[in-house]
């Protein structure tokens, strides 16, 4: 699973971070190796030994995330702190075939996306 912290960023940067991270991980958009995951991105799946500058490999710890979604099906979790970024990331993921849930916590949003 990929975790992207795009809080404090305005569009289009959060959408570009999601797009690039998905390309890098081959989670749904293909992997051509041309993208770096950049800052604020953590790969949480196994086998993510070299995921790019600023990324952290978290092992296969996604089982204890507490999201209610099977961690094997989870593709990414995105954190944003403004409504425009939330809507744009949501639209992007849905257009790429992801099912997305959104949690609002006092103006900070967590989007969890599952392919399919």
Backbone as CSV, one residue per row, in Angstrom:
resi,resn,N_x,N_y,N_z,CA_x,CA_y,CA_z,C_x,C_y,C_z
1,UNK,0.839,-1.177,0.000,0.000,0.000,0.000,0.886,1.243,0.000
2,UNK,0.407,2.260,-0.636,1.118,3.531,-0.725,0.409,4.531,0.185
3,UNK,1.182,5.289,0.943,0.623,6.352,1.775,1.239,7.673,1.330
4,UNK,0.373,8.637,1.014,0.821,9.927,0.506,0.317,11.028,1.418
5,UNK,1.233,11.810,1.944,0.883,12.940,2.798,1.044,14.210,1.970
6,UNK,-0.073,14.728,1.486,-0.053,15.937,0.656,-0.648,17.124,1.402
7,UNK,-0.662,17.057,2.725,-1.165,18.181,3.509,-0.251,19.385,3.309
8,UNK,-0.863,20.541,3.178,-0.116,21.768,2.974,0.180,22.068,1.513
9,UNK,-0.228,21.184,0.628,0.019,21.376,-0.801,-1.288,21.715,-1.503
10,UNK,-1.197,22.525,-2.539,-2.388,22.851,-3.317,-2.293,22.168,-4.679
11,UNK,-3.436,22.031,-5.313,-3.497,21.370,-6.612,-2.730,22.185,-7.641
12,UNK,-2.127,21.465,-8.538,-2.301,20.053,-8.865,-1.326,19.119,-8.163
13,UNK,-0.498,19.616,-7.246,0.555,18.794,-6.653,0.064,17.499,-5.998
14,UNK,-1.019,17.497,-5.189,-1.470,16.227,-4.616,-1.859,15.194,-5.682
15,UNK,-2.528,15.636,-6.742,-2.919,14.715,-7.816,-1.678,14.165,-8.505
16,UNK,-0.706,15.005,-8.756,0.525,14.556,-9.405,1.295,13.584,-8.525
17,UNK,1.300,13.824,-7.213,1.958,12.897,-6.289,1.295,11.528,-6.339
18,UNK,-0.039,11.505,-6.363,-0.769,10.236,-6.426,-0.459,9.535,-7.748
19,UNK,-0.560,10.269,-8.836,-0.302,9.683,-10.155,1.105,9.095,-10.225
20,UNK,2.091,9.846,-9.780,3.469,9.380,-9.850,3.716,8.188,-8.938
21,UNK,3.140,8.207,-7.752,3.309,7.086,-6.827,2.670,5.813,-7.377
22,UNK,1.499,5.936,-7.988,0.848,4.763,-8.568,1.651,4.234,-9.752
23,UNK,2.191,5.120,-10.548,3.035,4.669,-11.665,4.262,3.953,-11.144
24,UNK,4.885,4.510,-10.133,6.100,3.922,-9.564,5.831,2.542,-8.980
25,UNK,4.696,2.374,-8.351,4.408,1.110,-7.671,3.691,0.109,-8.564
26,UNK,3.296,0.505,-9.754,2.524,-0.347,-10.662,1.193,-0.749,-10.050
27,UNK,0.656,0.078,-9.160,-0.570,-0.265,-8.446,-1.814,-0.125,-9.297
28,UNK,-1.715,0.424,-10.470,-2.912,0.543,-11.260,-2.736,1.298,-12.549
29,UNK,-1.622,1.993,-12.690,-1.454,2.808,-13.883,-0.288,2.371,-14.745
30,UNK,0.401,1.335,-14.345,1.566,0.902,-15.114,2.840,1.451,-14.513
31,UNK,3.966,0.856,-14.876,5.247,1.275,-14.320,6.240,1.423,-15.449
32,UNK,6.568,2.654,-15.780,7.561,2.864,-16.815,8.889,3.332,-16.251
33,UNK,8.983,3.444,-14.923,10.237,3.782,-14.281,10.676,5.227,-14.428
34,UNK,9.853,6.097,-14.977,10.248,7.483,-15.207,9.899,8.412,-14.058
35,UNK,9.269,7.914,-13.016,8.776,8.790,-11.964,9.429,8.471,-10.632
36,UNK,9.737,9.510,-9.872,10.190,9.372,-8.503,9.000,9.655,-7.600
37,UNK,8.904,8.929,-6.484,7.758,9.099,-5.604,7.824,10.411,-4.828
38,UNK,8.980,10.996,-4.661,9.093,12.315,-4.045,8.784,12.334,-2.565
39,UNK,8.672,13.541,-2.036,8.475,13.695,-0.594,7.068,13.322,-0.182
40,UNK,6.938,12.903,1.063,5.623,12.635,1.618,4.997,11.332,1.183
41,UNK,5.747,10.452,0.521,5.178,9.209,0.031,5.866,8.048,0.710
42,UNK,5.066,7.114,1.207,5.609,5.923,1.846,5.022,4.698,1.164
43,UNK,5.866,3.776,0.769,5.371,2.513,0.252,5.261,1.559,1.428
44,UNK,4.086,0.970,1.613,3.865,0.127,2.771,3.721,-1.339,2.404
45,UNK,3.849,-1.680,1.148,3.749,-3.071,0.744,5.100,-3.738,0.811
46,UNK,5.128,-5.058,0.740,6.394,-5.769,0.740,7.041,-5.647,-0.625
47,UNK,8.337,-5.815,-0.683,9.066,-5.765,-1.935,9.343,-4.365,-2.434
48,UNK,9.232,-3.358,-1.585,9.467,-1.977,-2.010,10.833,-1.533,-1.513
49,UNK,11.875,-2.183,-1.995,13.214,-1.904,-1.497,13.742,-0.559,-1.968
50,UNK,13.501,-0.193,-3.221,13.998,1.085,-3.711,12.864,1.819,-4.403
51,UNK,12.178,2.641,-3.631,10.979,3.281,-4.144,11.181,4.748,-4.493
52,UNK,12.377,5.256,-4.387,12.608,6.634,-4.820,12.951,7.555,-3.674
53,UNK,13.338,8.749,-4.014,13.763,9.748,-3.056,12.627,10.135,-2.117
54,UNK,12.893,10.133,-0.833,11.918,10.584,0.146,10.902,9.527,0.527
55,UNK,10.976,8.349,-0.013,9.996,7.311,0.283,10.550,6.404,1.366
56,UNK,9.659,5.783,2.105,10.053,4.883,3.172,9.379,3.543,2.979
57,UNK,10.130,2.481,3.068,9.546,1.149,2.997,9.105,0.756,4.397
58,UNK,7.862,0.361,4.536,7.302,0.055,5.840,7.081,-1.447,6.030
59,UNK,7.569,-2.293,5.136,7.328,-3.725,5.249,5.890,-4.040,4.928
60,UNK,5.408,-5.162,5.427,4.022,-5.549,5.159,3.168,-5.315,6.393
61,UNK,3.245,-4.132,6.950,2.526,-3.784,8.173,1.115,-3.297,7.909
62,UNK,0.632,-3.404,6.695,-0.673,-2.854,6.350,-1.814,-3.626,6.987
63,UNK,-1.560,-4.828,7.513,-2.625,-5.618,8.119,-3.232,-4.954,9.337
64,UNK,-2.463,-4.126,10.031,-2.955,-3.536,11.266,-3.356,-2.080,11.087
65,UNK,-3.759,-1.683,9.906,-4.114,-0.291,9.643,-5.477,0.079,10.192
66,UNK,-6.353,-0.892,10.417,-7.638,-0.598,11.017,-8.610,0.113,10.113
67,UNK,-8.498,-0.056,8.811,-9.384,0.669,7.907,-10.641,-0.109,7.573
68,UNK,-10.692,-1.394,7.926,-11.850,-2.195,7.593,-11.805,-2.749,6.184
69,UNK,-10.760,-2.443,5.435,-10.587,-2.940,4.082,-9.426,-3.915,4.102
70,UNK,-9.566,-5.037,3.413,-8.495,-6.016,3.333,-7.240,-5.337,2.816
71,UNK,-6.140,-5.436,3.558,-4.921,-4.733,3.182,-4.344,-5.231,1.870
72,UNK,-4.656,-6.466,1.472,-4.163,-6.976,0.198,-4.829,-6.262,-0.974
73,UNK,-6.059,-5.750,-0.777,-6.790,-5.062,-1.829,-6.514,-3.558,-1.840
74,UNK,-6.006,-3.003,-0.759,-5.790,-1.573,-0.626,-4.655,-1.130,-1.534
75,UNK,-4.853,-0.068,-2.242,-3.799,0.470,-3.105,-3.139,1.689,-2.498
76,UNK,-3.935,2.643,-2.018,-3.277,3.829,-1.474,-4.158,4.565,-0.471
77,UNK,-3.466,5.337,0.351,-4.104,6.210,1.334,-3.483,7.589,1.131
78,UNK,-4.345,8.600,0.986,-3.874,9.959,0.703,-4.430,10.905,1.755
79,UNK,-3.558,11.762,2.285,-3.962,12.775,3.252,-3.833,14.151,2.602
80,UNK,-4.912,14.932,2.631,-4.906,16.310,2.135,-5.617,17.185,3.163
81,UNK,-5.412,18.503,3.065,-6.008,19.387,4.064,-6.833,20.514,3.451
82,UNK,-7.306,20.314,2.226,-8.222,21.298,1.653,-9.207,20.596,0.726
83,UNK,-10.382,21.172,0.617,-11.478,20.542,-0.113,-11.179,20.397,-1.604
84,UNK,-10.498,21.375,-2.193,-10.195,21.294,-3.629,-9.283,20.105,-3.921
85,UNK,-8.266,19.908,-3.106,-7.368,18.766,-3.296,-8.112,17.458,-3.091
86,UNK,-8.981,17.426,-2.079,-9.773,16.213,-1.841,-10.595,15.860,-3.070
87,UNK,-11.296,16.838,-3.619,-12.152,16.587,-4.785,-11.335,16.176,-6.007
88,UNK,-10.214,16.820,-6.221,-9.391,16.510,-7.391,-8.741,15.136,-7.293
89,UNK,-8.229,14.786,-6.119,-7.643,13.452,-5.929,-8.733,12.391,-6.048
90,UNK,-9.890,12.645,-5.434,-11.017,11.713,-5.526,-11.408,11.482,-6.983
91,UNK,-11.569,12.542,-7.742,-11.953,12.432,-9.153,-10.899,11.669,-9.952
92,UNK,-9.635,11.978,-9.708,-8.551,11.288,-10.411,-8.597,9.788,-10.147
93,UNK,-8.684,9.405,-8.875,-8.682,7.980,-8.527,-9.904,7.264,-9.079
94,UNK,-11.072,7.883,-8.982,-12.280,7.259,-9.523,-12.184,7.098,-11.036
95,UNK,-11.623,8.069,-11.721,-11.452,7.971,-13.174,-10.478,6.868,-13.573
96,UNK,-9.589,6.487,-12.658,-8.638,5.407,-12.918,-9.167,4.052,-12.448
97,UNK,-10.433,4.000,-12.024,-11.056,2.734,-11.668,-10.925,2.316,-10.218
98,UNK,-10.601,3.258,-9.340,-10.488,2.954,-7.916,-11.798,3.252,-7.209
99,UNK,-12.110,2.459,-6.202,-13.206,2.763,-5.278,-12.565,3.541,-4.130
100,UNK,-13.113,4.712,-3.814,-12.476,5.602,-2.847,-13.434,5.922,-1.717
101,UNK,-12.933,5.804,-0.488,-13.685,6.276,0.669,-12.982,7.514,1.203
102,UNK,-13.783,8.465,1.719,-13.238,9.722,2.211,-13.656,9.894,3.663
103,UNK,-12.689,10.240,4.491,-12.952,10.519,5.900,-12.555,11.961,6.170
104,UNK,-13.497,12.748,6.711,-13.255,14.161,7.024,-13.027,14.289,8.519
105,UNK,-11.878,14.845,8.893,-11.549,15.056,10.289,-11.192,16.528,10.476
106,UNK,-12.212,17.348,10.673,-12.037,18.784,10.916,-11.220,19.464,9.820
107,UNK,-11.570,19.206,8.580,-10.904,19.868,7.472,-9.681,19.163,6.935
108,UNK,-9.275,18.068,7.575,-8.222,17.217,7.029,-8.898,15.964,6.514
109,UNK,-8.508,15.531,5.326,-9.189,14.432,4.666,-8.252,13.257,4.468
110,UNK,-8.801,12.055,4.693,-8.082,10.830,4.397,-8.871,10.111,3.314
111,UNK,-8.238,9.853,2.184,-8.859,9.122,1.087,-8.180,7.754,1.017
112,UNK,-8.985,6.709,1.032,-8.466,5.352,0.884,-9.005,4.775,-0.411
113,UNK,-8.092,4.314,-1.241,-8.475,3.849,-2.580,-8.147,2.372,-2.747
114,UNK,-9.125,1.656,-3.305,-8.980,0.236,-3.601,-9.264,0.051,-5.086
115,UNK,-8.416,-0.685,-5.757,-8.633,-0.927,-7.194,-9.818,-1.847,-7.373
116,UNK,-10.708,-1.454,-8.318,-11.815,-2.348,-8.646,-13.123,-1.827,-8.431
